[in-house]
Amino acid sequence: GSITAAALLAVAAVVSAYVWAGRGTPQAADTDVPEAPLTSEATTGSTSPAVSAEDTREEMDEFVTTYLATVTSDPESAFDQLTPQFQEASGGYDGYLGWWSTVRSAEVVDIQSNPSDRTVDYTVTYVMKTGRSDTQQVRLQLQREDDGYLIAGEG
């Protein structure tokens, strides 16, 4: 997907907040956006606070909703949204595709993200290629990766 200026600013704000809070770590520095222009005053008309928990919650909700919309039409792209460890735990691409190839669609009914531990709990209705419908509760563990997220685990 494309990176919006707002997303770049959000990442820069989070990194700045960590540095200002004295939490600067090599990992935090790696996620910094190189030479990101500081245009928040010009675009918002005021100084913006660090990214709120609500903004992070919305990002996480959107990531999972987009992932579920993509997985049935483009499973290869969706598989790339898993960490290498979770790709392996899923049985590699063949194991992953073994289940997802039986699903016609996956629709999020309810979603609740928790920014503090990067978990997303959601209710999803799967419509299988057989026509059968199945609603399940799922919890995913996300991992921050550059300007977005990867799925690090389930359960």
FIPA-304276 format. One record per atom (N, C-alpha, C): residue number from 1; chain; x, y, z. Coordinates in steps of 0.2 Angstrom, whole numbers. Layout:
BEGIN
NUM / A / X / Y / Z .
...
//
This chain:
BEGIN
1 / A / 4 / -6 / 0 .
1 / A / 0 / 0 / 0 .
1 / A / 4 / 6 / 0 .
2 / A / 1 / 12 / -1 .
2 / A / 5 / 18 / -1 .
2 / A / 6 / 21 / 6 .
3 / A / 11 / 25 / 7 .
3 / A / 12 / 28 / 13 .
3 / A / 9 / 35 / 13 .
4 / A / 5 / 37 / 17 .
4 / A / 2 / 43 / 17 .
4 / A / 7 / 48 / 21 .
5 / A / 6 / 54 / 20 .
5 / A / 10 / 59 / 24 .
5 / A / 8 / 58 / 32 .
6 / A / 2 / 57 / 33 .
6 / A / -1 / 57 / 40 .
6 / A / 2 / 51 / 43 .
7 / A / 3 / 45 / 39 .
7 / A / 6 / 39 / 42 .
7 / A / 13 / 40 / 44 .
8 / A / 17 / 44 / 39 .
8 / A / 24 / 46 / 41 .
8 / A / 24 / 50 / 47 .
9 / A / 20 / 55 / 47 .
9 / A / 20 / 59 / 53 .
9 / A / 19 / 56 / 59 .
10 / A / 14 / 51 / 59 .
10 / A / 12 / 47 / 65 .
10 / A / 18 / 43 / 67 .
11 / A / 22 / 40 / 63 .
11 / A / 27 / 36 / 65 .
11 / A / 33 / 40 / 68 .
12 / A / 34 / 46 / 65 .
12 / A / 39 / 51 / 67 .
12 / A / 37 / 53 / 74 .
13 / A / 30 / 55 / 75 .
13 / A / 28 / 57 / 82 .
13 / A / 29 / 52 / 87 .
14 / A / 28 / 45 / 85 .
14 / A / 29 / 40 / 90 .
14 / A / 36 / 39 / 92 .
15 / A / 40 / 40 / 87 .
15 / A / 48 / 39 / 88 .
15 / A / 50 / 45 / 92 .
16 / A / 47 / 51 / 91 .
16 / A / 49 / 57 / 95 .
16 / A / 47 / 56 / 102 .
17 / A / 41 / 54 / 103 .
17 / A / 38 / 53 / 110 .
17 / A / 43 / 48 / 114 .
18 / A / 45 / 43 / 111 .
18 / A / 50 / 38 / 114 .
18 / A / 56 / 42 / 116 .
19 / A / 59 / 46 / 111 .
19 / A / 65 / 49 / 112 .
19 / A / 64 / 54 / 118 .
20 / A / 59 / 58 / 117 .
20 / A / 58 / 63 / 123 .
20 / A / 57 / 60 / 129 .
21 / A / 54 / 54 / 129 .
21 / A / 53 / 51 / 136 .
21 / A / 59 / 47 / 138 .
22 / A / 64 / 48 / 135 .
22 / A / 70 / 45 / 137 .
22 / A / 71 / 37 / 136 .
23 / A / 66 / 35 / 131 .
23 / A / 66 / 28 / 129 .
23 / A / 69 / 26 / 123 .
24 / A / 74 / 31 / 121 .
24 / A / 77 / 30 / 114 .
24 / A / 81 / 23 / 114 .
25 / A / 79 / 19 / 110 .
25 / A / 83 / 12 / 109 .
25 / A / 85 / 11 / 102 .
26 / A / 90 / 7 / 101 .
26 / A / 92 / 6 / 94 .
26 / A / 86 / 3 / 90 .
27 / A / 81 / 0 / 93 .
27 / A / 75 / -3 / 89 .
27 / A / 71 / 3 / 87 .
28 / A / 70 / 8 / 92 .
28 / A / 66 / 14 / 91 .
28 / A / 69 / 18 / 85 .
29 / A / 75 / 19 / 85 .
29 / A / 79 / 23 / 80 .
29 / A / 78 / 19 / 73 .
30 / A / 78 / 13 / 73 .
30 / A / 77 / 9 / 66 .
30 / A / 70 / 11 / 63 .
31 / A / 65 / 13 / 67 .
31 / A / 59 / 14 / 64 .
31 / A / 58 / 21 / 62 .
32 / A / 63 / 25 / 64 .
32 / A / 62 / 32 / 62 .
32 / A / 61 / 33 / 54 .
33 / A / 58 / 38 / 52 .
33 / A / 57 / 39 / 45 .
33 / A / 63 / 44 / 43 .
34 / A / 67 / 42 / 39 .
34 / A / 73 / 47 / 37 .
34 / A / 70 / 53 / 34 .
35 / A / 73 / 59 / 37 .
35 / A / 72 / 65 / 34 .
35 / A / 64 / 67 / 33 .
36 / A / 60 / 65 / 38 .
36 / A / 53 / 66 / 37 .
36 / A / 52 / 74 / 39 .
37 / A / 49 / 77 / 34 .
37 / A / 48 / 84 / 35 .
37 / A / 43 / 86 / 41 .
38 / A / 44 / 91 / 45 .
38 / A / 40 / 92 / 51 .
38 / A / 35 / 97 / 48 .
39 / A / 30 / 95 / 45 .
39 / A / 24 / 99 / 43 .
39 / A / 18 / 99 / 46 .
40 / A / 18 / 96 / 53 .
40 / A / 12 / 95 / 56 .
40 / A / 9 / 102 / 58 .
41 / A / 13 / 107 / 59 .
41 / A / 10 / 114 / 60 .
41 / A / 6 / 116 / 54 .
42 / A / 9 / 115 / 48 .
42 / A / 6 / 118 / 42 .
42 / A / 0 / 114 / 40 .
43 / A / 0 / 108 / 42 .
43 / A / -6 / 104 / 39 .
43 / A / -12 / 104 / 44 .
44 / A / -10 / 104 / 51 .
44 / A / -16 / 104 / 56 .
44 / A / -17 / 111 / 59 .
45 / A / -13 / 116 / 58 .
45 / A / -14 / 122 / 61 .
45 / A / -12 / 123 / 68 .
46 / A / -10 / 117 / 71 .
46 / A / -7 / 118 / 78 .
46 / A / -2 / 112 / 79 .
47 / A / 1 / 112 / 84 .
47 / A / 6 / 107 / 86 .
47 / A / 2 / 101 / 88 .
48 / A / 3 / 95 / 84 .
48 / A / -1 / 89 / 86 .
48 / A / 3 / 85 / 92 .
49 / A / -1 / 82 / 96 .
49 / A / 2 / 78 / 101 .
49 / A / 4 / 71 / 98 .
50 / A / 8 / 67 / 102 .
50 / A / 10 / 61 / 100 .
50 / A / 4 / 57 / 98 .
51 / A / 5 / 52 / 94 .
51 / A / 0 / 47 / 92 .
51 / A / -4 / 45 / 98 .
52 / A / -11 / 45 / 98 .
52 / A / -15 / 43 / 103 .
52 / A / -16 / 36 / 103 .
53 / A / -18 / 33 / 108 .
53 / A / -20 / 26 / 109 .
53 / A / -26 / 25 / 104 .
54 / A / -30 / 29 / 103 .
54 / A / -36 / 29 / 98 .
54 / A / -33 / 28 / 91 .
55 / A / -29 / 32 / 89 .
55 / A / -26 / 32 / 83 .
55 / A / -22 / 25 / 81 .
56 / A / -19 / 23 / 86 .
56 / A / -15 / 16 / 86 .
56 / A / -21 / 11 / 85 .
57 / A / -26 / 11 / 89 .
57 / A / -31 / 6 / 89 .
57 / A / -34 / 6 / 82 .
58 / A / -36 / 12 / 79 .
58 / A / -39 / 13 / 72 .
58 / A / -34 / 10 / 67 .
59 / A / -27 / 11 / 68 .
59 / A / -22 / 8 / 63 .
59 / A / -23 / 0 / 63 .
60 / A / -23 / -2 / 69 .
60 / A / -23 / -9 / 70 .
60 / A / -29 / -13 / 67 .
61 / A / -35 / -9 / 69 .
61 / A / -41 / -12 / 66 .
61 / A / -41 / -12 / 59 .
62 / A / -39 / -6 / 56 .
62 / A / -38 / -6 / 48 .
62 / A / -34 / -11 / 45 .
63 / A / -28 / -12 / 49 .
63 / A / -23 / -17 / 46 .
63 / A / -27 / -24 / 46 .
64 / A / -30 / -26 / 51 .
64 / A / -33 / -33 / 52 .
64 / A / -39 / -33 / 47 .
65 / A / -43 / -28 / 46 .
65 / A / -49 / -28 / 42 .
65 / A / -46 / -29 / 34 .
66 / A / -41 / -25 / 33 .
66 / A / -38 / -25 / 26 .
66 / A / -35 / -32 / 25 .
67 / A / -32 / -35 / 30 .
67 / A / -29 / -41 / 29 .
67 / A / -34 / -47 / 27 .
68 / A / -40 / -47 / 31 .
68 / A / -45 / -51 / 30 .
68 / A / -48 / -50 / 23 .
69 / A / -49 / -44 / 21 .
69 / A / -52 / -43 / 14 .
69 / A / -47 / -45 / 9 .
70 / A / -40 / -45 / 10 .
70 / A / -35 / -47 / 5 .
70 / A / -34 / -55 / 4 .
71 / A / -35 / -58 / 10 .
71 / A / -32 / -65 / 11 .
71 / A / -36 / -70 / 6 .
72 / A / -42 / -69 / 4 .
72 / A / -46 / -73 / 0 .
72 / A / -44 / -72 / -7 .
73 / A / -43 / -65 / -9 .
73 / A / -42 / -64 / -16 .
73 / A / -34 / -64 / -18 .
74 / A / -30 / -62 / -13 .
74 / A / -23 / -62 / -14 .
74 / A / -19 / -65 / -9 .
75 / A / -20 / -72 / -8 .
75 / A / -16 / -75 / -2 .
75 / A / -9 / -74 / -1 .
76 / A / -6 / -73 / -7 .
76 / A / 2 / -73 / -7 .
76 / A / 4 / -66 / -4 .
77 / A / 0 / -61 / -5 .
77 / A / 1 / -54 / -2 .
77 / A / 0 / -55 / 5 .
78 / A / -6 / -58 / 7 .
78 / A / -8 / -59 / 14 .
78 / A / -3 / -62 / 18 .
79 / A / 0 / -68 / 15 .
79 / A / 5 / -72 / 18 .
79 / A / 11 / -68 / 20 .
80 / A / 13 / -63 / 15 .
80 / A / 19 / -58 / 17 .
80 / A / 17 / -54 / 23 .
81 / A / 11 / -53 / 25 .
81 / A / 10 / -49 / 31 .
81 / A / 11 / -53 / 38 .
82 / A / 13 / -59 / 37 .
82 / A / 15 / -63 / 43 .
82 / A / 22 / -62 / 45 .
83 / A / 24 / -63 / 51 .
83 / A / 31 / -63 / 52 .
83 / A / 34 / -69 / 50 .
84 / A / 41 / -70 / 48 .
84 / A / 44 / -76 / 46 .
84 / A / 42 / -82 / 51 .
85 / A / 42 / -80 / 57 .
85 / A / 41 / -86 / 62 .
85 / A / 34 / -88 / 62 .
86 / A / 29 / -84 / 61 .
86 / A / 22 / -86 / 60 .
86 / A / 21 / -89 / 54 .
87 / A / 25 / -87 / 48 .
87 / A / 24 / -90 / 42 .
87 / A / 26 / -98 / 43 .
88 / A / 31 / -99 / 46 .
88 / A / 34 / -106 / 48 .
88 / A / 29 / -110 / 52 .
89 / A / 26 / -106 / 57 .
89 / A / 21 / -110 / 62 .
89 / A / 15 / -111 / 58 .
90 / A / 13 / -108 / 53 .
90 / A / 7 / -109 / 49 .
90 / A / 8 / -114 / 43 .
91 / A / 14 / -118 / 43 .
91 / A / 15 / -123 / 39 .
91 / A / 18 / -120 / 32 .
92 / A / 21 / -114 / 32 .
92 / A / 24 / -112 / 26 .
92 / A / 18 / -109 / 22 .
93 / A / 19 / -107 / 16 .
93 / A / 14 / -105 / 11 .
93 / A / 9 / -110 / 10 .
94 / A / 12 / -116 / 8 .
94 / A / 7 / -122 / 7 .
94 / A / 2 / -123 / 12 .
95 / A / 5 / -124 / 18 .
95 / A / 0 / -125 / 24 .
95 / A / -5 / -119 / 25 .
96 / A / -3 / -113 / 24 .
96 / A / -7 / -107 / 25 .
96 / A / -12 / -107 / 19 .
97 / A / -10 / -109 / 13 .
97 / A / -15 / -109 / 8 .
97 / A / -20 / -115 / 8 .
98 / A / -17 / -120 / 11 .
98 / A / -22 / -126 / 12 .
98 / A / -28 / -124 / 16 .
99 / A / -28 / -120 / 21 .
99 / A / -34 / -118 / 24 .
99 / A / -38 / -112 / 20 .
100 / A / -34 / -107 / 19 .
100 / A / -37 / -101 / 16 .
100 / A / -40 / -102 / 9 .
101 / A / -37 / -107 / 5 .
101 / A / -40 / -109 / -1 .
101 / A / -47 / -111 / -1 .
102 / A / -49 / -113 / 5 .
102 / A / -56 / -116 / 6 .
102 / A / -61 / -111 / 8 .
103 / A / -58 / -104 / 9 .
103 / A / -63 / -99 / 11 .
103 / A / -64 / -94 / 5 .
104 / A / -71 / -93 / 5 .
104 / A / -73 / -88 / -1 .
104 / A / -72 / -81 / 2 .
105 / A / -74 / -80 / 8 .
105 / A / -74 / -73 / 11 .
105 / A / -73 / -73 / 18 .
106 / A / -70 / -68 / 21 .
106 / A / -70 / -67 / 28 .
106 / A / -72 / -60 / 30 .
107 / A / -77 / -59 / 33 .
107 / A / -80 / -53 / 35 .
107 / A / -80 / -51 / 42 .
108 / A / -77 / -46 / 44 .
108 / A / -76 / -44 / 51 .
108 / A / -83 / -42 / 54 .
109 / A / -85 / -45 / 59 .
109 / A / -92 / -43 / 62 .
109 / A / -90 / -38 / 68 .
110 / A / -85 / -39 / 72 .
110 / A / -84 / -34 / 77 .
110 / A / -76 / -35 / 78 .
111 / A / -73 / -29 / 80 .
111 / A / -66 / -29 / 81 .
111 / A / -64 / -25 / 87 .
112 / A / -59 / -27 / 91 .
112 / A / -57 / -23 / 97 .
112 / A / -49 / -24 / 97 .
113 / A / -46 / -18 / 96 .
113 / A / -38 / -19 / 96 .
113 / A / -36 / -16 / 103 .
114 / A / -30 / -18 / 105 .
114 / A / -28 / -16 / 111 .
114 / A / -20 / -14 / 110 .
115 / A / -19 / -7 / 109 .
115 / A / -13 / -5 / 108 .
115 / A / -7 / -6 / 113 .
116 / A / -9 / -7 / 119 .
116 / A / -4 / -8 / 124 .
116 / A / 0 / -15 / 124 .
117 / A / -4 / -20 / 121 .
117 / A / 0 / -27 / 120 .
117 / A / -1 / -29 / 113 .
118 / A / -3 / -24 / 108 .
118 / A / -4 / -26 / 101 .
118 / A / -8 / -32 / 99 .
119 / A / -13 / -33 / 103 .
119 / A / -17 / -39 / 101 .
119 / A / -24 / -36 / 98 .
120 / A / -27 / -40 / 94 .
120 / A / -33 / -38 / 91 .
120 / A / -38 / -44 / 91 .
121 / A / -43 / -43 / 95 .
121 / A / -48 / -48 / 96 .
121 / A / -54 / -46 / 91 .
122 / A / -56 / -51 / 87 .
122 / A / -62 / -50 / 82 .
122 / A / -66 / -56 / 81 .
123 / A / -72 / -54 / 79 .
123 / A / -77 / -59 / 77 .
123 / A / -77 / -59 / 70 .
124 / A / -76 / -65 / 66 .
124 / A / -76 / -65 / 59 .
124 / A / -81 / -70 / 57 .
125 / A / -85 / -69 / 51 .
125 / A / -89 / -74 / 48 .
125 / A / -85 / -76 / 42 .
126 / A / -84 / -82 / 42 .
126 / A / -80 / -85 / 36 .
126 / A / -86 / -88 / 31 .
127 / A / -86 / -87 / 25 .
127 / A / -91 / -90 / 20 .
127 / A / -86 / -95 / 16 .
128 / A / -87 / -101 / 17 .
128 / A / -83 / -106 / 14 .
128 / A / -85 / -107 / 7 .
129 / A / -80 / -110 / 3 .
129 / A / -82 / -111 / -4 .
129 / A / -87 / -116 / -5 .
130 / A / -89 / -120 / 0 .
130 / A / -94 / -125 / 0 .
130 / A / -101 / -122 / 1 .
131 / A / -101 / -115 / 3 .
131 / A / -107 / -111 / 4 .
131 / A / -108 / -111 / 12 .
132 / A / -105 / -115 / 16 .
132 / A / -106 / -115 / 23 .
132 / A / -103 / -109 / 26 .
133 / A / -107 / -106 / 31 .
133 / A / -105 / -100 / 35 .
133 / A / -102 / -102 / 42 .
134 / A / -97 / -99 / 44 .
134 / A / -94 / -101 / 51 .
134 / A / -92 / -94 / 54 .
135 / A / -94 / -93 / 60 .
135 / A / -92 / -87 / 64 .
135 / A / -88 / -89 / 69 .
136 / A / -82 / -86 / 70 .
136 / A / -77 / -87 / 75 .
136 / A / -74 / -81 / 79 .
137 / A / -72 / -82 / 85 .
137 / A / -68 / -77 / 88 .
137 / A / -61 / -79 / 87 .
138 / A / -57 / -73 / 85 .
138 / A / -50 / -74 / 84 .
138 / A / -46 / -69 / 88 .
139 / A / -40 / -71 / 90 .
139 / A / -36 / -66 / 93 .
139 / A / -29 / -66 / 89 .
140 / A / -27 / -60 / 86 .
140 / A / -20 / -60 / 83 .
140 / A / -16 / -56 / 87 .
141 / A / -9 / -58 / 87 .
141 / A / -4 / -54 / 90 .
141 / A / 0 / -50 / 84 .
142 / A / 0 / -43 / 85 .
142 / A / 3 / -40 / 79 .
142 / A / 10 / -38 / 82 .
143 / A / 14 / -36 / 77 .
143 / A / 21 / -34 / 78 .
143 / A / 22 / -28 / 74 .
144 / A / 25 / -22 / 77 .
144 / A / 26 / -16 / 73 .
144 / A / 32 / -18 / 68 .
145 / A / 31 / -15 / 62 .
145 / A / 36 / -17 / 57 .
145 / A / 36 / -10 / 53 .
146 / A / 41 / -7 / 53 .
146 / A / 42 / -1 / 49 .
146 / A / 36 / 4 / 49 .
147 / A / 32 / 5 / 44 .
147 / A / 27 / 9 / 44 .
147 / A / 20 / 6 / 45 .
148 / A / 20 / -1 / 47 .
148 / A / 14 / -4 / 48 .
148 / A / 15 / -10 / 53 .
149 / A / 11 / -15 / 52 .
149 / A / 11 / -21 / 56 .
149 / A / 12 / -27 / 52 .
150 / A / 14 / -33 / 56 .
150 / A / 14 / -39 / 54 .
150 / A / 11 / -44 / 59 .
151 / A / 8 / -49 / 57 .
151 / A / 5 / -54 / 61 .
151 / A / 10 / -58 / 64 .
152 / A / 11 / -58 / 71 .
152 / A / 16 / -62 / 74 .
152 / A / 13 / -69 / 77 .
153 / A / 7 / -69 / 78 .
153 / A / 4 / -75 / 81 .
153 / A / -3 / -75 / 81 .
154 / A / -6 / -81 / 83 .
154 / A / -13 / -81 / 84 .
154 / A / -15 / -84 / 91 .
155 / A / -20 / -82 / 94 .
155 / A / -22 / -85 / 101 .
155 / A / -21 / -81 / 107 .
//
